[in-house]
């Protein structure tokens, strides 16, 4: 599914009451709501900026993996560059 700019009715970015992390809610014109947690958007944004600014990279692929060894405070499930 490709989402074009004109398919989007509304975008809300903020920290919901009772939470600590940002959520991004995208409402499509057909009523579909997509809610992304902060980590997902941060990973997508990092990949986007890499492709946009790197002199040679034309794509980045992120793969979801369970991380046995990780930094303190980081989630077990991570999107990592392939």
ChimeraX commands (.cxc) that place a marker at each C-alpha (Angstrom):
marker #1 position 0.00,0.00,0.00 radius 0.5
marker #1 position 1.35,3.40,-0.95 radius 0.5
marker #1 position 0.12,6.40,1.04 radius 0.5
marker #1 position 0.21,9.65,-0.89 radius 0.5
marker #1 position 0.15,13.06,0.73 radius 0.5
marker #1 position -3.41,13.59,-0.52 radius 0.5
marker #1 position -4.50,10.34,1.20 radius 0.5
marker #1 position -3.76,11.86,4.62 radius 0.5
marker #1 position -6.53,13.72,6.39 radius 0.5
marker #1 position -4.72,14.50,9.65 radius 0.5
marker #1 position -1.49,13.87,11.56 radius 0.5
marker #1 position -1.19,14.29,15.33 radius 0.5
marker #1 position 2.15,14.03,17.12 radius 0.5
marker #1 position 2.33,14.16,20.90 radius 0.5
marker #1 position 2.70,12.37,24.21 radius 0.5
marker #1 position -0.61,10.80,25.29 radius 0.5
marker #1 position -1.74,11.41,28.85 radius 0.5
marker #1 position -0.19,8.89,31.20 radius 0.5
marker #1 position 2.64,8.03,28.78 radius 0.5
marker #1 position 6.28,9.13,28.46 radius 0.5
marker #1 position 6.92,8.60,24.77 radius 0.5
marker #1 position 5.66,10.34,21.63 radius 0.5
marker #1 position 2.99,8.76,19.46 radius 0.5
marker #1 position 2.32,9.72,15.85 radius 0.5
marker #1 position -1.25,9.17,14.67 radius 0.5
marker #1 position -1.97,9.39,10.95 radius 0.5
marker #1 position -5.63,9.41,9.90 radius 0.5
marker #1 position -6.25,8.59,6.25 radius 0.5
marker #1 position -9.15,10.01,4.28 radius 0.5
marker #1 position -10.79,6.56,4.24 radius 0.5
marker #1 position -10.88,6.59,8.07 radius 0.5
marker #1 position -7.92,4.27,8.61 radius 0.5
marker #1 position -5.84,5.28,11.64 radius 0.5
marker #1 position -2.17,4.36,11.93 radius 0.5
marker #1 position -0.48,4.93,15.30 radius 0.5
marker #1 position 3.30,4.73,15.48 radius 0.5
marker #1 position 5.31,4.64,18.68 radius 0.5
marker #1 position 8.30,6.93,19.10 radius 0.5
marker #1 position 10.94,4.25,18.46 radius 0.5
marker #1 position 9.39,3.25,15.12 radius 0.5
marker #1 position 9.24,6.83,13.84 radius 0.5
marker #1 position 12.78,7.53,15.10 radius 0.5
marker #1 position 14.12,4.53,13.20 radius 0.5
marker #1 position 12.25,5.43,10.01 radius 0.5
marker #1 position 13.42,9.02,10.29 radius 0.5
marker #1 position 17.04,7.96,10.82 radius 0.5
marker #1 position 16.89,5.77,7.70 radius 0.5
marker #1 position 15.21,8.55,5.70 radius 0.5
marker #1 position 17.86,11.12,6.67 radius 0.5
marker #1 position 20.62,8.64,5.83 radius 0.5
marker #1 position 19.28,8.08,2.32 radius 0.5
marker #1 position 18.58,11.79,1.80 radius 0.5
marker #1 position 22.02,13.00,2.93 radius 0.5
marker #1 position 24.49,10.16,2.25 radius 0.5
marker #1 position 26.60,10.74,-0.87 radius 0.5
marker #1 position 26.37,7.11,-2.05 radius 0.5
marker #1 position 23.52,5.27,-0.25 radius 0.5
marker #1 position 20.29,5.05,-2.21 radius 0.5
marker #1 position 18.38,2.84,0.22 radius 0.5
marker #1 position 18.34,1.56,3.78 radius 0.5
marker #1 position 16.50,-1.56,4.91 radius 0.5
marker #1 position 15.54,-1.98,8.57 radius 0.5
marker #1 position 14.81,-5.46,9.90 radius 0.5
marker #1 position 13.07,-6.20,13.19 radius 0.5
marker #1 position 15.20,-8.37,15.48 radius 0.5
marker #1 position 15.25,-9.52,19.07 radius 0.5
marker #1 position 18.42,-8.19,20.65 radius 0.5
marker #1 position 19.89,-10.51,23.27 radius 0.5
marker #1 position 22.60,-7.99,24.17 radius 0.5
marker #1 position 21.54,-4.37,24.26 radius 0.5
marker #1 position 22.19,-1.13,26.08 radius 0.5
marker #1 position 20.43,-0.61,29.40 radius 0.5
marker #1 position 16.96,0.83,28.91 radius 0.5
marker #1 position 16.66,-0.28,25.29 radius 0.5
marker #1 position 13.81,-2.54,24.17 radius 0.5
marker #1 position 14.46,-6.17,23.33 radius 0.5
marker #1 position 12.84,-5.74,19.87 radius 0.5
marker #1 position 14.76,-3.35,17.64 radius 0.5
marker #1 position 14.68,-2.24,14.01 radius 0.5
marker #1 position 18.27,-2.55,12.85 radius 0.5
marker #1 position 19.91,-1.74,9.55 radius 0.5
marker #1 position 20.43,-4.83,7.41 radius 0.5
marker link #1:1,2 radius 0.2
marker link #1:2,3 radius 0.2
marker link #1:3,4 radius 0.2
marker link #1:4,5 radius 0.2
marker link #1:5,6 radius 0.2
marker link #1:6,7 radius 0.2
marker link #1:7,8 radius 0.2
marker link #1:8,9 radius 0.2
marker link #1:9,10 radius 0.2
marker link #1:10,11 radius 0.2
marker link #1:11,12 radius 0.2
marker link #1:12,13 radius 0.2
marker link #1:13,14 radius 0.2
marker link #1:14,15 radius 0.2
marker link #1:15,16 radius 0.2
marker link #1:16,17 radius 0.2
marker link #1:17,18 radius 0.2
marker link #1:18,19 radius 0.2
marker link #1:19,20 radius 0.2
marker link #1:20,21 radius 0.2
marker link #1:21,22 radius 0.2
marker link #1:22,23 radius 0.2
marker link #1:23,24 radius 0.2
marker link #1:24,25 radius 0.2
marker link #1:25,26 radius 0.2
marker link #1:26,27 radius 0.2
marker link #1:27,28 radius 0.2
marker link #1:28,29 radius 0.2
marker link #1:29,30 radius 0.2
marker link #1:30,31 radius 0.2
marker link #1:31,32 radius 0.2
marker link #1:32,33 radius 0.2
marker link #1:33,34 radius 0.2
marker link #1:34,35 radius 0.2
marker link #1:35,36 radius 0.2
marker link #1:36,37 radius 0.2
marker link #1:37,38 radius 0.2
marker link #1:38,39 radius 0.2
marker link #1:39,40 radius 0.2
marker link #1:40,41 radius 0.2
marker link #1:41,42 radius 0.2
marker link #1:42,43 radius 0.2
marker link #1:43,44 radius 0.2
marker link #1:44,45 radius 0.2
marker link #1:45,46 radius 0.2
marker link #1:46,47 radius 0.2
marker link #1:47,48 radius 0.2
marker link #1:48,49 radius 0.2
marker link #1:49,50 radius 0.2
marker link #1:50,51 radius 0.2
marker link #1:51,52 radius 0.2
marker link #1:52,53 radius 0.2
marker link #1:53,54 radius 0.2
marker link #1:54,55 radius 0.2
marker link #1:55,56 radius 0.2
marker link #1:56,57 radius 0.2
marker link #1:57,58 radius 0.2
marker link #1:58,59 radius 0.2
marker link #1:59,60 radius 0.2
marker link #1:60,61 radius 0.2
marker link #1:61,62 radius 0.2
marker link #1:62,63 radius 0.2
marker link #1:63,64 radius 0.2
marker link #1:64,65 radius 0.2
marker link #1:65,66 radius 0.2
marker link #1:66,67 radius 0.2
marker link #1:67,68 radius 0.2
marker link #1:68,69 radius 0.2
marker link #1:69,70 radius 0.2
marker link #1:70,71 radius 0.2
marker link #1:71,72 radius 0.2
marker link #1:72,73 radius 0.2
marker link #1:73,74 radius 0.2
marker link #1:74,75 radius 0.2
marker link #1:75,76 radius 0.2
marker link #1:76,77 radius 0.2
marker link #1:77,78 radius 0.2
marker link #1:78,79 radius 0.2
marker link #1:79,80 radius 0.2
marker link #1:80,81 radius 0.2
marker link #1:81,82 radius 0.2
view
